[in-house]
Amino acid sequence: MYVYQDYILPINHFEPSVFIYNHELDKLKNLDYIKNKSIIDVGAYIGDSALIFSELPVEKIYRFEATKDYFKLLQQTIKMNKLKNIITENVALGDKAGSCNIFVNGPGSSINLKNGNKTWKKKINVPMITLDEYVKKHNIEVGLIKVDIEGAEPLFLQGSKETICTQKPILLISIYHNPNDYFEIKPMIESWNLGYKFKISKPDDGGIISDTLLICEI
């Protein structure tokens, strides 16, 4: 068990982007927009983001983590911090229902097969659904979506287009895993003509591109 301020994690992995910069929530122009709505956390990892999001006045937090090892740690984080209104799902979110291959190479590193051009320690096959079908099934009012899935963000967006177009949630999208993401994700969302305003933000943590975030708000 590891402690930072009032937060407890099962492993010693306190990321500055989460615990110091709070996923850039202070950069949002209208955080009240998500009040009494739900948060979708895609790429939940060990549940660290839940510690920050649980402090917001939201209905529920839906957390999706595809890898079983991280999912177990996620559940431990929720239990140790006595978090409530958290729904956890051990599935990947992508552009279609089925399954996909994930490559894992240590803490914080998982990647979709389409980007598997490196030597990874382990390959696993995991079930995959779309956010659109999940939101419909559970009748969720979405206020914010945070997505950090190691370069598979474009596939996720394709499978969440209907939800984004109809509900227009705040979007926090990682755009640093692949060079193309930095240049292509914003135009993709712009092409949907939803009226989003965009900011690109990066924590002042000394890294050149790591943790670069695309913030989208109506």
C-alpha positions in Angstrom: 0.0 0.0 0.0 1.3 3.4 -1.0 0.1 6.8 0.1 0.3 10.3 -1.3 -1.7 13.0 0.6 -5.1 11.4 1.1 -4.8 9.0 -1.8 -3.9 5.3 -1.5 -2.6 3.0 -4.4 -1.8 -0.7 -4.4 1.5 0.1 -6.2 3.9 3.0 -6.1 2.8 4.7 -9.3 1.6 8.3 -8.6 1.6 10.0 -12.0 2.0 13.9 -11.9 -0.6 14.3 -14.6 -3.2 12.7 -12.3 -2.2 13.8 -8.7 -0.6 17.2 -9.4 -2.3 18.4 -12.6 -5.6 16.6 -12.0 -6.1 15.7 -15.6 -6.2 19.5 -16.3 -9.6 19.8 -14.8 -8.7 23.4 -13.8 -8.4 24.2 -17.5 -12.1 23.5 -18.1 -14.2 26.6 -18.6 -17.4 25.1 -17.1 -16.9 22.1 -14.8 -20.5 22.5 -13.6 -21.4 21.0 -17.0 -20.8 17.5 -15.7 -22.8 18.0 -12.4 -25.1 15.0 -11.8 -24.0 13.4 -15.0 -21.6 10.4 -15.4 -17.9 10.2 -16.2 -16.5 7.6 -18.7 -12.9 6.7 -17.9 -11.4 4.7 -20.8 -8.0 3.2 -20.0 -8.6 3.2 -16.2 -5.3 1.6 -15.5 -5.0 1.0 -11.7 -7.8 3.4 -10.8 -5.8 6.5 -10.0 -8.0 8.8 -12.0 -11.0 7.6 -10.0 -9.5 9.2 -6.9 -9.6 12.6 -8.6 -12.9 12.2 -10.4 -14.7 10.9 -7.3 -14.3 14.3 -5.8 -16.6 15.8 -8.5 -20.4 16.1 -8.1 -21.2 13.4 -10.6 -23.7 10.6 -10.8 -21.4 7.7 -11.5 -17.9 6.9 -12.8 -17.7 4.1 -15.4 -14.2 2.8 -15.6 -13.0 0.6 -18.5 -9.7 -1.4 -18.2 -9.0 -4.2 -20.7 -6.1 -5.9 -19.0 -6.8 -8.3 -16.1 -3.7 -7.4 -14.1 -4.5 -3.7 -14.1 -8.2 -4.4 -13.5 -7.4 -6.2 -10.3 -5.3 -3.3 -9.1 -8.1 -1.0 -10.1 -10.5 -2.9 -7.9 -8.0 -2.7 -5.0 -7.7 1.0 -5.4 -11.5 1.4 -5.2 -11.7 -0.8 -2.1 -8.7 0.8 -0.3 -10.1 4.3 -0.8 -13.7 3.3 -0.1 -14.9 4.9 -3.3 -18.6 4.8 -4.2 -20.7 5.1 -7.3 -17.9 3.4 -9.3 -18.8 0.9 -12.1 -15.8 -1.2 -13.4 -15.7 -3.1 -16.7 -12.9 -5.4 -17.7 -13.3 -4.9 -21.5 -11.7 -2.8 -24.2 -13.7 0.0 -25.9 -13.1 0.3 -29.7 -14.8 0.7 -33.0 -16.8 -2.5 -33.0 -17.9 -5.4 -30.8 -15.8 -8.5 -30.8 -12.2 -8.8 -29.4 -8.8 -7.3 -29.9 -5.2 -8.1 -29.1 -3.4 -5.9 -26.5 0.3 -5.8 -26.0 1.6 -5.2 -22.5 5.1 -4.1 -21.6 5.2 -3.1 -18.0 3.3 -0.5 -15.9 1.2 2.0 -17.8 1.9 0.4 -21.2 -0.7 -1.4 -23.2 -1.3 -1.0 -26.9 -3.6 -2.2 -29.7 -2.4 -4.8 -32.2 -2.6 -2.3 -35.0 0.2 -0.4 -33.3 2.2 -3.4 -32.3 5.5 -2.7 -34.1 7.7 -3.1 -31.0 8.8 -6.0 -28.9 6.3 -6.4 -26.1 6.5 -8.7 -23.1 3.0 -10.1 -23.4 0.1 -10.3 -25.9 -3.4 -10.9 -24.7 -6.8 -11.1 -26.4 -9.6 -9.2 -24.7 -13.3 -8.7 -25.4 -14.2 -5.4 -27.0 -17.4 -3.3 -27.2 -18.3 0.2 -28.3 -19.1 3.0 -26.0 -22.3 3.7 -28.0 -23.7 0.3 -27.3 -22.8 0.4 -23.7 -24.4 3.9 -23.2 -27.6 2.8 -24.9 -27.8 -0.4 -22.8 -27.3 1.3 -19.5 -29.1 4.6 -20.3 -26.2 6.8 -19.3 -26.1 10.6 -19.3 -22.5 11.3 -20.1 -20.9 14.5 -18.9 -17.2 13.8 -19.4 -15.1 11.2 -21.2 -11.4 10.7 -20.4 -9.6 8.4 -22.8 -5.9 7.2 -22.6 -5.5 3.9 -24.4 -2.0 4.0 -25.8 -2.8 5.0 -29.4 -6.1 3.3 -29.9 -8.0 6.6 -29.3 -9.2 7.0 -32.9 -10.8 3.5 -32.9 -12.5 4.4 -29.6 -13.8 7.7 -31.1 -15.3 5.8 -34.0 -17.2 3.6 -31.6 -18.4 6.5 -29.5 -19.4 8.9 -32.2 -23.2 8.6 -31.6 -22.8 9.3 -27.9 -20.5 12.3 -28.5 -22.8 13.7 -31.2 -26.0 13.4 -29.1 -24.7 14.2 -25.6 -21.7 16.5 -26.4 -19.7 15.6 -23.3 -16.4 17.2 -22.3 -13.6 15.2 -23.9 -10.1 14.7 -22.4 -8.2 12.8 -25.1 -4.5 11.7 -24.9 -2.9 12.6 -28.2 0.8 11.8 -27.6 1.0 8.0 -28.1 1.2 8.2 -31.9 2.4 11.2 -34.0 -0.7 10.9 -36.2 -3.0 11.4 -33.2 -1.7 14.8 -32.5 -2.6 16.0 -36.0 -5.7 13.8 -36.9 -7.9 13.5 -33.8 -8.9 17.1 -33.6 -9.9 17.3 -37.3 -11.9 14.1 -36.9 -14.0 15.7 -34.1 -14.2 19.0 -36.0 -15.6 17.1 -39.0 -18.7 16.1 -36.9 -19.7 19.8 -36.7 -20.7 19.7 -33.1 -19.4 23.2 -32.0 -16.6 22.0 -29.8 -13.9 24.4 -28.8 -10.4 22.9 -28.4 -7.3 23.3 -26.2 -4.1 21.4 -26.3 -2.6 21.1 -22.9 0.5 19.5 -21.5 1.6 19.4 -17.8 4.9 21.1 -17.0 6.6 17.9 -16.0 9.8 18.1 -18.0 8.7 15.7 -20.7 8.7 16.8 -24.4 5.3 15.3 -25.5 4.2 12.9 -22.7 0.7 13.4 -21.3 -0.3 15.9 -24.1 -4.1 16.3 -23.8 -6.7 17.5 -26.2 -9.5 19.2 -24.3 -12.8 19.5 -26.1 -15.7 21.6 -24.7 -18.9 23.0 -26.1 
